Amino acid sequence: MTDDTMPGWTVERLHNGWGQALEESEVLYDNETDHQRLRVFTNPRFGRVLTLDGVVQTTEADNFIYHEMLTHVPILAHGAARRVLIIGGGDGGMAREVLRHHGIAHVTMVEIDAGVVEFSKQYLPMLSAGAFGDPRLTLVIDDGAAFMKTTEDKFDVIIVDSTDPIGPGEVLFTDTFYGHAKRALTPGGILVTQNGVPFMQGDELTNTLRAFKALFSDWGCYLATVPTYAGGPMAFGWGTDGDGRSVDVDTLRQRYTAAGLETDYYTPAVHKGAFALPGYVERLMP
Ligand code: AG3
């Protein structure tokens, strides 16, 4: 939301006692969808910025970090993924990165808000970069939790590209939802989730990982620093009954080269290193 004390700037107040301010060079869109308040503006440093209910979701300049780390880490750790499910991800950035893998035959994307998709195609075409036109993508407009409960499809990788656990995204952080996600994984399949910035949102990570611990033989999280998810590195939840985590860096390198990927954040070494956790994050583990 714009702030009376800082005219021409958006101030995100997601965390208690602390905020992030972004200058708005030009407001391109500002409206209520059926589900949330959607805004896009340009910022001199980050280019186009999308906010939902006043919280930064993605920016032109730094979205590559988040999207590369939630896709290439599970897909290359898996090694033979063909079917991927994305929950959320209406801006198309996640689908863009998944579809870079020639080995991926099918992507299902379940977004609750048709408004976000339509709008992103128009105002943020660089995010999806053609992904919505890829014949391998099936777009479903539905509540991700409802879809997960009823789907009979199975997926090698499930990516939860959610908002924070407030508003429409809250159901995507429940034990029930994670249980249904596990059921929709193929043997050796991997579930990854957006789990907030643990320095600021430690409980969120602990709660998710408590559920993962009960569900998966291999559970934990990995980290990446995304400038506009301010407050320290972001955590991504990781859950699997397979051995994807233990794949060595040389194998990851071979898979990366074979996939013909070009990335700006992800490297096989970053992939391995991302699972090394600082003490304050270790202590959030259930
Ligand atoms: N969804 C993640 C937004 C999380 C922001 N939260 C925060 N700063 N703690 C991004 C959607 C991009 N496809």
Residues whose N, C-alpha, C, O or C-beta is under 5 A from the ligand:
A	BS01	AG3	V56 Q57 T58 G89 D91 G93 D161 S162 T163 D164 Q194 G196 V197 T228 Y229 A230
